């Protein structure tokens, strides 16, 4: 949404000038128990003076749902696992990966938990087992597939069911699933579950993928072309917030708690926020995209050569993409 406002100024020579300022409202879907970097940027005032206003219009069950909303024009940005973004682009949506929403490393990662007395000890043991994930066709889904592939096992040999983040601990402890996968963006739920004890990690996505961007905030290419300055300000402010969170973890947790409370969510989980897991500076590297292009081509999900990493990544003149 965009409208114009004017401000009349008087020059030193006495002439009146009326510059035009663009106000852009970016509609988005939030994630339960989490705060995206652009939301943090807004809380920190990084969009002040840019004409950008963020407006939360509800929650997305998972990344693919936010991409559907973005494609349909009901929101201006989406956020999803890289594989989901690439599948959506391959299907015909002209999306641009604006900035890494999260990354995975030894400090911030998705972890697959079982109960302490579970017979599941390794990736090989998840064959035929039921795994709770937040959504299908996104990061956790593809991590399971890739983990099985690396062990020479059929990629579809585990049973995945959709469970909202706040219920991951409950379904595991009640025996409704064999494994609960807590995504890197759900570290608040992970911390709360571990506080109650009795859980054991089997593997994590860093074991499978190495250090890599877990997903991206995406914009439509036509929106970027219509709002080039606002797009740059949005990305710059969001990336600045990623660095702020790394450098000021306790202050970030306090902001998380306040925002979650304002939303009517459980503010106590904010203490378990483990960071966004992105590289310093928040910029992506080509492998963040190319790794998943290679996987999707191997699976036959996208034709070889159809997707090119550098064409998908948002790049400004002062932000080169590296390998």
C-alpha positions as CSV (number, residue, x, y, z in Angstrom):
1,X,0.0,0.0,0.0
2,X,1.4,3.4,-0.9
3,X,0.2,7.0,-0.6
4,X,1.9,10.3,-0.9
5,X,2.2,13.1,1.6
6,X,3.6,16.5,1.1
7,X,5.5,19.0,3.2
8,X,5.8,22.7,2.2
9,X,9.3,24.2,2.7
10,X,10.6,27.7,2.2
11,X,14.0,28.2,0.6
12,X,16.5,30.9,1.5
13,X,15.3,32.9,-1.5
14,X,11.7,32.8,-0.3
15,X,10.4,30.2,-2.8
16,X,8.0,27.6,-1.6
17,X,8.8,24.0,-2.6
18,X,6.7,20.9,-2.0
19,X,8.7,17.7,-2.0
20,X,6.8,14.4,-2.3
21,X,7.4,11.8,0.3
22,X,6.4,8.1,-0.4
23,X,4.7,6.3,2.5
24,X,4.8,2.6,2.0
25,X,2.9,0.1,4.3
26,X,4.3,-3.4,4.2
27,X,1.7,-6.0,5.2
28,X,3.1,-9.2,6.5
29,X,2.3,-12.4,8.4
30,X,4.0,-13.0,11.8
31,X,5.4,-16.2,13.2
32,X,4.2,-17.5,16.6
33,X,6.8,-17.3,19.3
34,X,9.2,-15.4,17.1
35,X,10.2,-12.0,15.8
36,X,11.6,-11.5,12.3
37,X,14.5,-9.1,11.8
38,X,12.3,-6.6,10.0
39,X,10.0,-6.6,13.0
40,X,13.0,-6.0,15.3
41,X,14.2,-3.3,13.0
42,X,10.9,-1.5,13.3
43,X,11.0,-1.8,17.1
44,X,14.5,-0.3,17.0
45,X,13.4,2.6,14.8
46,X,15.5,1.6,11.9
47,X,12.7,2.5,9.4
48,X,12.1,5.9,10.9
49,X,12.3,8.5,8.2
50,X,12.2,6.0,5.3
51,X,8.4,6.1,4.8
52,X,8.2,2.4,5.7
53,X,5.5,1.1,8.0
54,X,5.1,-2.5,8.9
55,X,1.6,-3.9,9.5
56,X,1.1,-7.4,11.0
57,X,-2.1,-8.9,9.5
58,X,-2.0,-12.3,11.2
59,X,0.0,-15.4,11.6
60,X,1.4,-17.8,9.0
61,X,1.4,-21.5,9.9
62,X,4.6,-21.9,8.0
63,X,6.7,-20.4,5.2
64,X,4.8,-21.8,2.3
65,X,1.6,-20.2,3.6
66,X,3.3,-16.8,3.6
67,X,4.5,-17.3,0.0
68,X,0.9,-18.1,-1.1
69,X,-0.2,-14.9,0.6
70,X,2.6,-13.0,-1.1
71,X,1.8,-14.4,-4.5
72,X,-1.8,-13.5,-4.1
73,X,-1.0,-9.9,-3.2
74,X,-2.5,-9.9,0.3
75,X,0.9,-9.2,1.8
76,X,4.0,-7.5,0.6
77,X,6.6,-9.9,2.0
78,X,6.9,-13.6,2.7
79,X,9.4,-15.6,4.7
80,X,10.2,-19.2,4.1
81,X,12.8,-21.9,3.9
82,X,15.1,-21.6,0.9
83,X,13.8,-24.8,-0.7
84,X,10.2,-23.5,-0.4
85,X,11.2,-20.2,-1.9
86,X,12.9,-21.9,-4.9
87,X,9.9,-24.2,-5.5
88,X,7.6,-21.2,-5.5
89,X,9.9,-19.3,-8.0
90,X,10.1,-22.4,-10.2
91,X,6.3,-22.5,-10.2
92,X,6.2,-19.1,-11.8
93,X,6.3,-16.6,-8.9
94,X,8.8,-13.7,-9.6
95,X,10.2,-13.5,-6.1
96,X,13.5,-12.1,-4.9
97,X,15.3,-13.3,-1.8
98,X,15.7,-10.0,0.1
99,X,17.8,-11.1,3.1
100,X,18.5,-14.3,5.1
101,X,15.7,-14.6,7.7
102,X,17.8,-17.0,9.8
103,X,20.9,-19.0,9.5
104,X,22.1,-22.3,11.0
105,X,25.3,-22.8,12.9
106,X,26.4,-24.4,16.2
107,X,24.5,-21.7,18.2
108,X,21.3,-21.4,16.2
109,X,20.0,-24.6,14.6
110,X,17.0,-26.9,14.1
111,X,17.1,-29.9,16.4
112,X,15.3,-33.2,16.2
113,X,14.4,-34.3,19.7
114,X,13.1,-37.6,21.1
115,X,12.2,-38.7,24.7
116,X,15.2,-39.9,26.7
117,X,14.0,-43.5,26.6
118,X,13.4,-43.5,22.9
119,X,15.1,-46.3,20.9
120,X,15.9,-43.7,18.2
121,X,19.6,-42.9,18.3
122,X,20.5,-41.8,14.8
123,X,19.2,-40.7,11.4
124,X,19.0,-44.4,10.3
125,X,16.5,-45.0,13.1
126,X,13.9,-42.4,11.9
127,X,12.9,-44.7,9.0
128,X,9.2,-45.5,9.4
129,X,8.9,-43.1,12.4
130,X,6.6,-40.1,12.8
131,X,8.2,-36.7,13.0
132,X,6.4,-33.5,13.9
133,X,7.3,-30.5,11.8
134,X,5.7,-27.0,11.6
135,X,4.8,-27.4,7.9
136,X,5.4,-29.6,4.9
137,X,7.5,-28.5,1.9
138,X,9.7,-26.3,3.9
139,X,13.0,-26.4,5.8
140,X,12.5,-29.2,8.2
141,X,10.8,-31.4,5.5
142,X,13.9,-31.0,3.3
143,X,16.3,-31.5,6.1
144,X,14.8,-34.9,6.8
145,X,14.9,-35.8,3.1
146,X,18.5,-34.7,2.8
147,X,19.5,-36.5,6.1
148,X,18.1,-39.7,4.8
149,X,19.6,-39.2,1.3
150,X,23.1,-38.8,2.9
151,X,22.6,-42.2,4.6
152,X,21.6,-43.8,1.3
153,X,18.0,-44.3,2.5
154,X,14.8,-43.4,0.6
155,X,14.1,-39.7,1.1
156,X,10.4,-40.3,1.9
157,X,10.9,-43.2,4.4
158,X,9.9,-41.1,7.5
159,X,6.4,-39.9,8.2
160,X,6.0,-36.2,8.7
161,X,3.0,-34.6,10.3
162,X,2.2,-30.9,10.8
163,X,2.2,-29.6,14.4
164,X,2.2,-25.9,15.4
165,X,5.3,-24.8,17.3
166,X,3.6,-24.3,20.6
167,X,2.4,-28.0,20.6
168,X,5.7,-29.7,19.6
169,X,6.7,-30.5,23.1
170,X,3.2,-31.7,24.0
171,X,2.8,-34.2,21.1
172,X,6.3,-35.7,21.8
173,X,5.7,-36.1,25.5
174,X,2.3,-37.6,25.0
175,X,3.7,-40.2,22.5
176,X,1.7,-39.0,19.6
177,X,4.9,-38.7,17.6
178,X,8.3,-40.3,17.8
179,X,10.3,-37.2,17.0
180,X,9.6,-33.4,17.3
181,X,11.6,-31.1,15.1
182,X,12.1,-27.7,16.6
183,X,13.1,-25.3,13.8
184,X,15.9,-22.8,14.1
185,X,13.3,-20.1,14.2
186,X,11.6,-21.8,17.1
187,X,14.4,-21.6,19.7
188,X,12.0,-20.1,22.2
189,X,10.0,-23.3,22.1
190,X,13.1,-25.4,22.2
191,X,14.4,-23.7,25.4
192,X,11.1,-24.0,27.2
193,X,10.9,-27.8,26.3
194,X,14.4,-28.4,27.5
195,X,13.7,-26.6,30.7
196,X,11.2,-29.4,31.5
197,X,13.8,-32.1,31.0
198,X,13.5,-35.6,29.6
199,X,14.4,-34.9,26.0
200,X,17.4,-36.0,23.9
201,X,18.7,-34.6,20.6
202,X,19.2,-37.1,17.8
203,X,20.6,-34.8,15.1
204,X,20.4,-31.2,13.9
205,X,20.3,-29.4,10.6
206,X,23.9,-28.2,10.9
207,X,25.0,-31.8,10.9
208,X,23.2,-32.3,7.6
209,X,23.7,-29.0,5.8
210,X,26.6,-27.2,7.4
211,X,26.5,-23.5,8.1
212,X,24.0,-22.0,5.7
213,X,21.1,-19.6,5.5
214,X,18.0,-21.4,6.7
215,X,15.6,-19.3,4.8
216,X,14.9,-15.9,3.3
217,X,12.5,-13.0,3.6
218,X,11.3,-12.5,0.0
219,X,9.7,-9.7,-1.9
220,X,8.0,-9.6,-5.3
221,X,10.2,-8.3,-8.0
222,X,7.6,-5.9,-9.3
223,X,7.3,-4.4,-5.8
224,X,11.0,-3.8,-5.7
225,X,10.9,-2.2,-9.1
226,X,8.1,0.1,-8.0
227,X,9.7,0.9,-4.7
228,X,13.5,0.7,-5.2
229,X,14.5,3.1,-2.4
230,X,12.1,1.7,0.0
231,X,13.2,-1.9,-0.8
232,X,16.8,-0.9,-0.1
233,X,15.9,0.8,3.1
234,X,13.9,-2.3,4.2
235,X,16.8,-4.6,3.5
236,X,19.4,-2.3,5.0
237,X,17.3,-1.9,8.2
238,X,16.6,-5.6,8.5
239,X,20.2,-6.5,8.1
240,X,21.2,-3.9,10.7
241,X,18.7,-5.5,13.1
242,X,20.3,-8.9,12.5
243,X,23.7,-7.5,13.7
244,X,22.0,-5.7,16.6
245,X,20.6,-9.0,17.8
246,X,24.0,-10.7,17.6
247,X,25.7,-7.8,19.5
248,X,22.9,-7.2,22.0
249,X,21.3,-10.5,22.9
250,X,19.8,-9.5,26.3
251,X,18.3,-6.3,24.9
252,X,16.9,-8.3,22.0
253,X,15.2,-10.8,24.4
254,X,13.6,-7.9,26.2
255,X,12.1,-6.6,23.0
256,X,11.0,-10.1,22.1
257,X,9.2,-10.4,25.4
258,X,7.5,-7.1,25.1
259,X,6.2,-7.7,21.6
260,X,5.1,-11.3,22.4
261,X,3.1,-9.9,25.4
262,X,1.5,-7.3,23.2
263,X,0.4,-10.0,20.8
264,X,-1.1,-12.1,23.7
265,X,1.6,-14.8,23.4
266,X,3.7,-16.3,26.1
267,X,6.4,-13.7,26.8
268,X,8.4,-16.1,29.0
269,X,9.7,-18.0,26.0
270,X,11.7,-14.9,24.8
271,X,14.5,-15.8,27.3
272,X,15.3,-18.8,25.1
273,X,15.9,-16.8,21.9
274,X,19.2,-18.1,20.6
275,X,19.9,-15.5,17.9
276,X,19.2,-15.5,14.2
277,X,22.3,-17.5,13.3
278,X,23.3,-15.4,10.3
279,X,26.8,-14.2,9.3
280,X,28.1,-10.8,10.4
281,X,26.6,-8.2,8.2
282,X,23.6,-10.4,7.4
283,X,24.5,-10.8,3.8
284,X,23.9,-14.1,1.9
285,X,26.5,-16.0,-0.1
286,X,25.7,-17.9,-3.3
287,X,25.9,-21.3,-1.6
288,X,22.9,-20.4,0.5
289,X,20.8,-20.6,-2.7
290,X,22.9,-22.9,-4.9
291,X,22.9,-25.8,-2.4
292,X,19.1,-26.1,-2.6
293,X,19.1,-25.6,-6.3
294,X,21.3,-28.6,-6.6
295,X,19.1,-30.6,-4.3
296,X,15.9,-29.7,-6.2
297,X,17.6,-30.5,-9.5
298,X,18.7,-33.9,-8.2
299,X,15.2,-34.7,-7.0
300,X,13.8,-33.6,-10.4
301,X,11.7,-31.0,-8.7
302,X,13.1,-28.2,-11.0
303,X,14.6,-28.5,-14.4
304,X,18.4,-28.3,-14.5
305,X,19.5,-24.7,-15.2
306,X,16.1,-23.1,-14.7
307,X,17.1,-21.4,-11.5
308,X,20.2,-19.2,-11.1
309,X,21.3,-18.2,-7.6
310,X,22.5,-14.7,-8.6
311,X,19.2,-13.9,-10.3
312,X,17.3,-14.7,-7.2
313,X,19.3,-12.8,-4.6
314,X,18.6,-9.2,-3.9
315,X,21.8,-7.3,-4.4
316,X,22.5,-3.6,-4.1
317,X,25.5,-1.9,-5.6
318,X,27.4,-1.9,-2.3
319,X,26.4,-5.5,-1.3
320,X,28.1,-8.0,-3.6
321,X,27.2,-11.7,-3.4
322,X,30.1,-14.0,-2.7
323,X,30.5,-17.7,-3.3
